[in-house]
Amino acid sequence: MTIQLKEELKTLDQKHFLHPTTSIEQQQTQGPAAIFTEGNGIYLKDIEGNIYIDGMSSLWNVNIGHGRKEIAEVAKEQISTLAFSSCFASFSNEPAIRLSTKIASLTPGDLNTVFFTSGGSESNDTAIKLARHYWLLKGQPARQKIISRTHSYHGVAMGATNATGLQAFRDFTNSHAPDFHYVYSESARNLRETIEALGPETVAAFISEPVQGAGGVNIPQKDYFKEVRKICDEYGILFIADEVITGFGRTGKFFGMEHYGVVPDMMSFAKGVSSGYVQLGGVAISEKLHQDLCELSKGTLMHGYTYSGHALACQVGLKNIEIIERENLVENAEKMGNALLEGFRALQEKYSFIGRVRTLGLLGAIELVKSRETGELFESPLSPIFVQETMKRGLILRTVTYDQDTVVFSPPLILSKVELDEMLRILDETFEHIRKTIVEKQ
């Protein structure tokens, strides 16, 4: 029966389901890589009964782990009373009010006002639009340009796509939006040079992830963001922190920017705010920006999504944050992240084709290189083969091969030492397999 059901679902999947960020050719020839039926803690179970460690928290987002009954219970109660009501035209609901207040209490500095969305792409589109709208209100309409970093990822809505510093996502379509510019990901000096070249009076905002996720888990130099904040203040440019991946405990602090002692003007969030149990995101804006919007706006704020302030989503977000705080998951992310780094370094000593390794909380990366001394890569990337082999052994990971050969990690924040040791065991076994079957034959 299971085999029949799997084949039925595979056929229907190939015919009717166009998957996001997926090789269409692979889906059409091989069908789904897995059809998941159940989640429990850090584990996922597929239709054949195979169990996997979800080493990516699915898409960097299932922070509290799978199958939390508390979330199901609060969702059922909220659906039974008020699943949704519009927040347009100043209508409101208690979960949206409570969640915006809670987030304001957690965000650094004076980021005290929240605009809700349904996810990260919408959040970054919103931040970009609010930045440009702000300068219109301030009587500086020439401030239209948005600057982001190479290797950045900000989503796939039109504005977010054009802010993304990974060329492949922009090449997906033509007729790119104007006024988006990119600076070297590790150079604050290049940001200053670019602002000067564009003309400071034409730049609306700079947007950056505290740690670049899809670009390879790239952790900035210690003082990078302090210099960025200084430059933005000097030229009167808004600074947007994209905390979609790094927010809600992922890096060992509630928000990634806390590592650098910097407060942005806007902070976009999603993913960990609900741990993926419902679609939810938003933008937190500073007290100054909010006051200016209130004082300078005439008429209606002509931006909003049907599900902005969705009552069910906000109630789930509140319960999710309660679990993160009650179970000390931010502290656990820091502790397990340090242990993960120790494990990476032990593997690095054992296998010569492991290059740089890094973690910040439970965000991590391992680079695969032909030569550790020169950083030379293998002619064919190893990381896609590596993640296929870890999946065979029960561990789901993700690869980054844009201009590197990197395996990235983002396990749920509930990760225990026993579970971490099992992850490291699978990694060791897989590296040994790669060494014998590929590396030694080259």
C-alpha positions in Angstrom: 0.0 0.0 0.0 2.8 2.4 0.9 4.6 1.7 -2.4 1.4 2.3 -4.4 0.7 5.5 -2.5 4.3 6.7 -3.0 4.1 6.0 -6.8 0.7 7.8 -7.0 2.0 10.8 -5.2 5.2 10.9 -7.2 3.2 10.9 -10.5 0.9 13.7 -9.2 3.8 15.7 -7.9 5.5 15.6 -11.3 2.3 16.6 -13.1 0.9 19.2 -10.9 3.4 20.6 -8.4 6.0 23.1 -9.6 8.6 23.1 -6.8 10.4 26.2 -5.5 14.2 26.4 -6.0 14.3 23.0 -7.5 15.9 21.4 -10.6 12.8 20.9 -12.8 14.7 18.3 -14.8 15.5 16.3 -11.7 12.0 16.5 -10.4 10.6 15.3 -13.8 13.0 12.4 -14.1 13.3 11.3 -10.5 10.3 12.6 -8.7 10.4 14.1 -5.2 13.7 13.5 -3.2 11.5 12.6 -0.3 7.8 12.8 0.6 7.7 13.8 4.3 4.8 12.6 6.4 5.8 13.4 10.0 8.1 15.6 12.1 9.2 15.2 15.7 11.9 17.3 17.4 15.0 17.4 15.1 13.7 14.5 13.0 11.6 14.1 9.8 10.0 10.9 8.6 9.2 10.1 5.0 6.4 8.1 3.4 8.6 4.9 3.4 9.4 5.2 7.1 12.9 6.5 6.7 13.9 9.0 9.5 16.3 11.9 9.0 18.0 14.5 11.1 16.8 17.8 9.8 20.2 19.5 9.8 18.8 22.6 8.1 15.7 23.2 10.2 14.1 22.7 6.8 14.8 26.2 5.5 16.8 27.7 8.4 13.5 28.2 10.2 12.1 25.4 12.4 13.9 26.8 15.5 11.8 25.0 18.1 11.8 21.7 16.3 9.0 19.7 14.6 5.7 18.4 16.1 5.2 20.8 19.1 1.8 20.0 20.5 1.6 23.4 22.2 1.6 25.1 18.8 -1.2 22.9 17.5 -3.3 23.5 20.6 -3.0 27.3 20.5 -3.6 27.3 16.7 -6.8 25.2 17.2 -8.0 27.6 19.8 -7.3 30.7 17.8 -8.9 29.2 14.6 -12.0 28.4 16.7 -12.3 32.0 17.9 -10.8 34.3 15.2 -8.6 32.8 12.5 -8.4 36.0 10.4 -9.7 39.5 10.2 -8.4 42.4 8.1 -6.0 44.9 9.6 -6.5 47.4 6.8 -8.3 50.7 7.6 -7.0 50.5 11.2 -8.9 47.4 12.1 -6.9 45.2 14.6 -6.9 42.1 16.6 -5.3 41.2 20.0 -2.7 38.6 18.8 -1.3 41.2 16.3 -1.1 43.8 19.0 0.4 41.4 21.6 3.0 40.1 19.1 4.1 43.5 17.9 4.5 44.5 21.5 6.5 41.4 22.4 8.8 41.8 19.4 9.4 45.4 20.3 10.5 44.3 23.8 13.1 41.9 22.2 14.6 43.9 19.4 17.7 46.0 20.1 17.6 49.7 20.6 14.5 51.7 19.6 13.1 49.2 17.0 9.6 49.6 18.6 7.1 49.4 15.8 6.2 46.4 13.6 4.7 45.9 10.2 3.6 42.3 9.6 4.0 40.3 6.4 3.7 36.6 5.4 7.4 35.9 5.0 10.9 37.0 4.4 10.6 38.2 0.7 7.6 40.3 1.6 9.5 41.6 4.6 12.5 42.8 2.6 10.2 44.2 -0.1 8.4 46.1 2.6 11.7 47.5 4.1 12.8 48.7 0.7 9.5 50.4 -0.1 9.3 52.0 3.4 12.8 53.3 2.9 12.0 55.0 -0.4 8.6 56.2 0.9 10.4 57.7 3.9 12.6 59.8 1.7 9.6 61.0 -0.3 8.0 62.2 2.9 11.3 63.9 3.9 11.3 65.8 0.6 14.3 63.9 -0.8 12.8 62.0 -3.7 16.1 61.4 -5.4 17.0 59.0 -2.6 15.9 55.8 -4.5 19.0 53.6 -4.7 19.4 50.5 -2.6 22.8 49.0 -1.9 23.4 45.4 -0.8 26.4 43.0 -0.6 27.7 40.4 -3.0 26.8 36.9 -1.8 23.7 38.3 0.0 20.2 36.7 -0.3 17.1 38.8 0.5 14.3 36.8 -1.2 12.6 36.3 -4.5 9.9 39.0 -4.7 10.8 41.6 -7.3 12.4 44.1 -4.9 14.0 41.4 -2.8 15.3 39.6 -5.9 17.0 42.7 -7.2 18.6 43.4 -3.7 20.0 39.8 -3.7 23.7 39.8 -4.4 23.7 36.2 -5.9 23.7 36.7 -9.6 21.8 33.4 -10.4 18.7 34.6 -8.7 18.7 37.9 -10.7 19.4 36.1 -14.0 16.2 34.0 -13.5 14.3 36.9 -15.1 14.9 39.9 -17.3 13.8 43.5 -17.0 15.6 44.0 -13.7 14.4 46.8 -11.4 16.6 49.9 -11.5 18.5 51.5 -8.7 20.0 48.4 -7.0 23.7 48.3 -6.5 26.2 45.8 -4.9 29.3 46.2 -2.8 32.0 43.6 -1.9 30.6 41.6 0.9 33.6 42.1 3.2 34.6 45.7 2.5 33.1 48.6 4.4 35.5 50.8 2.4 33.9 49.7 -0.8 30.5 50.7 0.6 31.9 54.2 1.2 33.4 54.3 -2.3 30.1 53.2 -3.9 28.1 55.8 -2.0 30.5 58.5 -3.1 30.3 57.3 -6.7 26.5 57.1 -6.8 26.1 60.4 -4.9 24.9 60.1 -1.3 21.9 62.2 -2.0 20.6 59.4 -4.3 21.0 56.5 -1.9 18.0 55.5 0.2 19.3 52.5 2.2 21.9 49.8 2.7 20.6 46.3 3.4 22.6 43.4 4.8 22.2 40.1 6.6 24.1 39.9 9.9 25.4 36.6 8.7 24.9 35.7 5.0 22.9 32.5 4.9 22.3 31.2 1.4 25.6 32.8 0.3 27.6 30.4 2.4 27.1 31.3 6.1 29.6 34.1 5.8 30.4 35.7 9.2 31.6 39.3 8.9 34.8 40.7 10.5 34.3 41.9 14.0 34.0 45.7 13.3 32.4 45.5 9.9 28.9 46.6 11.0 30.2 49.3 13.3 31.9 50.8 10.3 28.8 50.3 8.2 26.6 52.1 10.8 29.1 54.9 10.9 29.1 55.3 7.1 25.3 55.2 6.9 25.0 57.9 9.7 27.7 60.0 8.0 25.7 60.1 4.7 22.2 60.0 6.2 21.4 56.6 4.7 19.0 54.1 6.3 20.5 50.8 7.4 18.3 47.7 7.0 19.3 44.5 8.8 17.9 41.4 7.2 17.3 39.1 10.2 15.1 36.6 8.3 17.5 33.7 9.0 19.4 35.1 12.0 16.5 36.3 14.1 14.9 34.5 17.1 17.9 32.8 18.6 19.6 31.2 15.6 23.0 32.8 16.2 23.1 32.4 20.0 21.5 35.8 20.5 17.9 36.8 19.9 19.0 38.8 16.9 22.2 38.6 14.9 23.0 42.3 15.0 23.4 42.0 18.8 26.8 40.3 18.2 28.1 43.6 16.7 26.6 46.2 19.1 24.8 47.9 16.2 21.2 49.0 15.9 19.8 49.3 12.4 17.0 51.7 11.3 14.9 48.8 10.2 15.0 45.0 10.8 13.2 42.5 8.6 12.3 39.1 10.1 10.4 35.9 9.3 11.3 32.2 9.6 12.1 31.8 13.3 9.3 34.1 14.5 6.9 31.2 14.0 9.4 28.3 13.4 7.6 27.6 10.2 4.4 26.5 11.8 2.6 29.2 10.0 3.7 31.8 7.4 4.7 35.0 9.2 7.2 37.8 8.8 7.6 41.5 9.4 9.7 44.7 9.6 10.6 46.4 12.9 11.3 50.1 12.4 12.9 52.7 14.7 11.2 55.1 16.9 12.5 58.0 14.7 11.2 56.5 11.5 7.8 55.7 13.0 7.5 59.3 14.4 8.4 60.8 11.0 5.8 58.5 9.3 3.2 59.6 11.8 4.0 63.3 11.5 4.6 63.6 7.8 2.1 61.2 6.3 -1.0 62.5 4.7 -3.8 60.1 3.8 -3.4 56.3 3.6 -0.2 54.2 3.9 -0.5 52.6 0.4 1.2 49.3 1.3 -0.1 46.2 2.9 -0.8 42.5 2.4 -4.1 40.7 2.9 -2.4 38.7 5.7 -0.6 41.5 7.5 -1.4 41.0 11.2 -3.0 37.6 10.6 -4.6 36.7 13.9 -3.7 32.9 13.8 -0.2 33.5 12.6 0.5 36.1 15.3 -0.9 33.9 18.1 1.3 31.0 16.9 4.3 33.5 16.8 3.6 34.5 20.5 3.6 30.8 21.6 6.7 30.1 19.6 8.6 33.0 21.3 7.3 31.8 24.7 8.8 28.3 24.0 12.1 29.8 22.9 12.4 31.8 26.1 11.0 29.2 28.5 13.4 26.5 27.1 16.4 28.8 27.0 16.9 28.0 23.3 19.0 31.1 22.6 21.5 29.9 25.2 21.3 26.4 23.8 22.1 27.6 20.3 25.2 29.3 21.6 26.3 26.3 23.6 25.6 23.7 20.9 27.1 26.0 18.2 30.4 26.0 20.1 30.3 22.2 20.4 29.5 22.0 16.6 32.5 24.1 15.8 34.7 21.8 18.0 33.4 18.9 16.0 34.1 20.7 12.7 37.7 21.4 13.8 38.2 17.7 14.7 37.0 16.7 11.2 39.2 19.4 9.7 42.3 17.8 11.3 41.3 14.4 10.0 40.5 15.3 6.4 42.9 17.4 4.3 40.2 18.4 1.8 38.2 20.3 4.5 39.0 24.0 4.2 37.6 26.7 6.5 35.0 25.9 9.1 32.8 28.3 11.0 29.8 28.6 13.2 27.8 31.4 14.9 25.3 29.8 17.2 23.6 27.0 15.2 24.6 28.5 11.8 27.6 26.7 10.4 29.6 25.9 7.3 32.3 23.6 6.1 34.3 24.4 2.9 35.6 21.6 0.7 38.9 22.4 -1.1 41.5 20.6 -3.2 44.2 22.6 -1.6 43.9 24.1 1.9 46.9 26.3 1.4 45.7 28.0 -1.8 42.0 27.5 -1.5 41.8 25.9 -4.9 38.5 24.0 -5.5 37.9 20.7 -7.1 37.0 20.8 -10.8 33.6 19.3 -9.9 32.1 20.5 -6.6 32.1 17.8 -3.9 29.4 19.4 -1.7 26.4 18.2 -3.8 27.7 14.6 -3.7 28.4 15.0 0.0 24.9 16.1 0.9 23.4 13.2 -1.2 25.6 10.8 0.8 24.7 12.3 4.2 21.0 12.0 3.3 21.5 8.3 2.6 22.9 8.1 6.1 20.0 10.0 7.6 21.1 13.6 7.7 19.6 16.5 5.6 22.0 19.3 4.8 22.4 21.9 2.1 25.1 22.9 -0.4 26.3 26.3 -1.7 28.3 26.2 -5.0 27.9 29.7 -6.4 31.6 30.4 -6.3 32.6 28.1 -3.5 32.1 24.5 -2.5 30.4 24.6 0.9 28.1 22.5 3.1 25.9 24.6 5.4 24.2 23.7 8.7 21.2 25.1 10.6 19.8 22.4 12.9 16.8 23.2 15.3 17.8 25.1 18.4 16.5 22.3 20.6 19.6 20.2 19.5 21.0 18.1 22.3 24.6 16.9 22.8 23.6 13.3 22.0 21.9 14.5 18.7 24.9 16.6 17.8 27.2 13.7 18.3 25.1 11.6 15.9 25.3 14.4 13.3 29.1 14.5 13.7 29.2 10.7 13.4 27.3 10.8 10.1 29.6 13.6 8.9 32.7 11.6 9.7 31.4 8.5 8.0 30.5 10.5 4.9 33.8 12.3 4.7 35.6 8.9 4.9 33.4 7.7 2.1 34.2 10.8 0.0 37.9 10.4 0.7 38.1 6.8 -0.4 35.8 7.0 -3.5 36.6 10.5 -4.9 39.4 12.4 -3.3 42.0 9.6 -3.4 41.2 8.9 -7.0 41.9 12.4 -8.2 
